[in-house]
Amino acid sequence: MRLHVLGTAAGGGVPQWNCACPGCTGARAVPSRRRLHACLAVELAPGRVYLVNATPDIGEQIERCPWLRPDGRRTPLAGVILTDAELDHTLGLARLREADELEIMATDAVRKAVGEGLRLDETLAPYVRLRWRDVEGAELLPVSGKRPRYARDFGDGQWVSALRIGGLVYAPAMGVWPTGFGDGADVVFADGTFWDDDEPRTAGFSSRTAIEMGHLPVTATRERLAALPARCLYTHLNNTNPLVDPGAPQHAELKGVEVASEGTVVEW
């Protein structure tokens, strides 16, 4: 089994189109600092690849992964696994409408939000058959009850999950640290959206803290991740997170935890 890191940014990417914070300004000046929306390609078997989340950058991300390039009109893309229903993790589904059929694995809450809230079932029906099903051969572990803004009236459910496939744990968003999180894993990708809890307020784009926005900050998880025997990496970095600058002094405080780089391939 192997994975390819296709994106590592939170919603808006880095740089974000309407922002001139230090992270965005640095990414405009140095193209290597640019980050696409957080996404993985996971090859479960030769010629059978799943995307973990479908981002607005999905076309470019597929082109960057050698395992996803088509042979004629045949493609190794077997489907998409959704860890939540946020726009930055689901809007890419519309870009896959050229497929004859698209398999999507998700929780019931996410399926209802995407299918009915975003109306993608109805919108895409003339183009592609969406085949929704429960996750098989993997687990979706609840890590937050935060639902997207467009789905506020959809009730309770498993809204945000960490994906576990074999030795991989992938949690680009997590509001709580579940008991046993990362135990027995070989590689763990964890929520690195914000550096500390006050970042959204000090950056000036929200009156809420990171935890109130559904994200455990790096300062709350770095020691826990460092204590795991697995290789641990942060992903889903917001443009305001100082870690988007490879020269930021905060990197020295990560205690052995890495910041995920796009293009990284991990086999286990």
C-alpha positions in Angstrom: 0.0 0.0 0.0 1.2 3.5 -0.8 0.1 7.1 -0.7 0.9 10.3 -2.5 0.4 13.6 -0.8 -1.5 15.8 -3.3 -2.3 18.8 -1.2 -1.6 20.1 2.3 -3.6 23.4 2.7 -6.8 24.3 4.5 -9.7 26.0 2.7 -8.5 28.7 0.3 -5.1 27.2 -0.3 -1.8 29.0 0.0 -1.8 31.7 -1.2 -5.5 32.5 -0.6 -6.9 34.7 -3.4 -8.1 37.6 -1.2 -5.3 37.6 1.4 -1.9 39.3 1.8 -0.9 37.9 5.1 2.8 36.9 5.5 2.1 33.3 4.5 0.3 34.3 1.3 2.7 37.0 0.4 5.6 34.6 0.8 3.9 31.9 -1.3 3.4 34.5 -4.1 7.0 35.4 -4.0 8.4 31.9 -3.7 6.3 29.4 -5.8 7.6 26.4 -3.9 5.7 27.6 -0.8 2.4 27.3 -2.6 0.0 24.7 -1.2 -3.0 23.0 -2.8 -6.0 21.9 -0.8 -5.4 18.9 1.5 -5.8 15.6 -0.3 -4.2 12.1 -0.6 -4.1 9.5 -3.3 -4.1 6.0 -1.7 -3.2 3.0 -3.8 -4.9 0.0 -2.1 -3.8 -2.4 -4.8 -2.1 -2.1 -8.2 -4.4 -0.1 -10.5 -6.9 0.7 -7.7 -6.5 4.2 -6.3 -8.8 6.3 -4.1 -8.7 10.0 -3.5 -9.2 11.0 0.1 -11.4 14.1 -0.3 -12.2 15.8 -3.6 -10.9 19.3 -3.6 -11.3 22.3 -6.0 -7.7 21.5 -7.1 -8.6 17.9 -8.1 -7.7 18.2 -11.8 -4.2 19.5 -11.1 -3.8 17.0 -8.3 -4.7 14.0 -10.4 -2.2 15.1 -13.1 0.6 15.3 -10.4 0.1 11.7 -9.4 1.7 9.2 -11.9 -0.6 6.4 -10.5 -3.7 8.3 -11.6 -2.8 9.0 -15.2 -5.2 7.3 -17.6 -4.5 4.7 -20.3 -6.8 5.7 -23.1 -10.1 6.3 -21.4 -9.3 3.8 -18.6 -8.3 5.3 -15.2 -7.0 3.7 -12.0 -9.2 6.1 -10.0 -11.6 3.7 -8.2 -13.4 6.4 -6.1 -13.3 9.0 -3.4 -13.4 8.7 0.4 -14.8 11.8 2.1 -13.7 12.6 5.7 -16.2 15.4 6.0 -18.7 17.5 4.0 -16.8 20.8 3.9 -16.7 22.6 0.6 -12.9 22.4 0.2 -13.2 18.6 0.5 -16.3 18.0 -1.8 -16.5 20.5 -4.6 -14.0 18.5 -6.7 -16.7 15.8 -7.1 -18.2 18.0 -9.9 -14.9 17.9 -11.7 -15.2 14.1 -12.0 -18.4 14.2 -13.9 -16.8 12.7 -17.1 -16.7 9.3 -15.4 -19.3 6.7 -16.2 -19.8 6.0 -12.5 -18.2 7.4 -9.4 -17.9 5.5 -6.1 -18.0 7.7 -3.0 -17.5 6.4 0.5 -18.7 8.5 3.4 -20.7 8.6 6.6 -24.5 9.0 6.4 -24.3 12.6 7.6 -21.8 13.5 4.9 -23.7 11.7 2.2 -26.9 13.6 3.0 -25.2 16.9 3.2 -23.4 16.5 -0.1 -26.3 14.8 -1.9 -29.1 16.9 -0.6 -27.5 20.1 0.8 -25.2 20.7 -2.1 -27.7 18.9 -4.4 -24.8 17.1 -6.1 -26.9 14.0 -6.6 -29.4 15.9 -8.7 -26.9 18.2 -10.4 -24.6 15.4 -11.5 -27.2 12.8 -12.4 -27.3 13.8 -16.1 -23.5 13.4 -16.3 -22.4 10.6 -14.0 -23.9 8.0 -11.6 -22.8 8.6 -8.1 -22.6 5.3 -6.2 -22.6 6.0 -2.5 -21.6 3.3 0.0 -20.2 2.8 3.5 -16.5 2.7 3.9 -15.2 -0.9 3.3 -11.7 -2.1 4.1 -11.1 1.0 6.3 -12.6 2.9 9.2 -14.0 6.4 9.7 -13.4 7.4 13.3 -15.4 10.4 14.7 -13.2 13.4 15.6 -15.6 16.3 15.5 -19.3 17.2 15.4 -18.7 20.4 13.3 -20.9 20.5 10.3 -20.5 22.8 7.3 -22.4 26.1 7.4 -24.7 25.0 4.5 -25.7 21.9 6.5 -26.7 23.6 9.8 -30.3 22.2 9.5 -29.3 18.6 8.9 -29.2 17.4 12.5 -26.6 15.3 14.3 -24.4 12.7 12.8 -20.8 11.7 12.2 -19.7 14.9 10.5 -15.9 14.9 10.7 -13.8 11.7 10.7 -10.3 10.4 10.8 -9.7 7.8 8.1 -7.8 4.6 9.1 -6.6 2.2 6.4 -4.1 -0.4 7.5 -1.2 1.5 9.0 -2.4 4.9 7.8 -4.4 7.4 9.9 -5.5 10.6 8.1 -7.2 13.4 10.1 -7.0 16.7 8.2 -9.5 18.2 10.6 -10.0 17.2 14.2 -11.7 18.9 17.1 -11.0 16.3 19.7 -8.2 13.7 20.3 -10.0 10.4 20.5 -8.8 7.7 22.8 -6.2 5.5 21.1 -5.7 7.9 18.2 -2.7 6.8 16.2 -2.1 3.7 18.3 -0.5 1.0 16.1 -0.2 3.2 13.1 2.8 3.5 10.8 2.0 7.0 9.5 -0.3 9.7 10.9 -1.4 12.9 9.2 -3.0 15.3 11.7 -4.8 18.6 11.7 -2.3 21.4 11.4 -4.8 24.1 10.4 -3.7 26.6 13.1 -0.5 27.0 15.2 -2.3 28.1 18.4 -5.8 28.6 19.7 -5.8 32.3 19.3 -4.6 32.4 15.7 -8.0 33.0 14.0 -8.5 36.1 16.2 -5.0 37.5 16.1 -5.0 37.1 12.3 -8.2 39.1 12.2 -10.5 36.8 10.2 -12.6 35.4 13.0 -13.8 36.1 16.5 -13.6 32.4 17.3 -10.7 30.4 18.5 -9.2 27.5 16.7 -11.0 25.0 18.9 -14.3 26.9 18.6 -13.8 26.5 14.8 -13.4 22.7 15.2 -9.6 22.4 14.9 -7.1 21.4 17.6 -4.1 23.7 17.2 -0.6 22.4 16.7 0.4 23.6 20.2 -2.2 21.2 21.7 -1.2 18.1 19.7 2.6 18.3 18.9 3.6 16.5 22.2 1.0 13.8 21.8 2.0 13.2 18.2 5.7 13.1 19.2 4.9 10.4 21.7 3.6 8.1 19.0 6.0 5.6 17.4 4.5 6.4 14.0 5.8 8.9 11.5 3.6 11.9 12.2 3.0 14.8 9.8 0.8 18.0 9.9 -1.5 18.7 7.0 -4.4 21.1 6.2 -2.3 24.2 7.1 -4.2 27.5 7.0 -2.5 30.4 5.1 -2.1 32.2 8.5 -0.2 29.3 10.1 3.5 30.3 10.5 4.5 26.7 9.5 3.7 27.5 5.8 7.1 29.4 5.9 9.8 26.8 5.9 12.1 29.2 7.7 9.7 30.0 10.6 11.2 29.4 14.1 8.0 27.4 15.0 9.4 24.4 13.1 12.0 23.9 15.8 9.2 23.4 18.4 7.5 20.5 16.6 9.5 17.9 18.6 10.1 15.6 15.6 6.7 15.9 14.0 7.0 16.9 10.3 5.0 19.3 8.1 3.8 17.4 5.2 5.2 18.3 1.7 3.2 17.9 -1.5 4.6 15.2 -3.7 5.7 13.0 -0.7 5.2 9.3 -1.3 4.9 6.9 1.7 4.8 3.1 1.4 4.0 0.6 4.1 
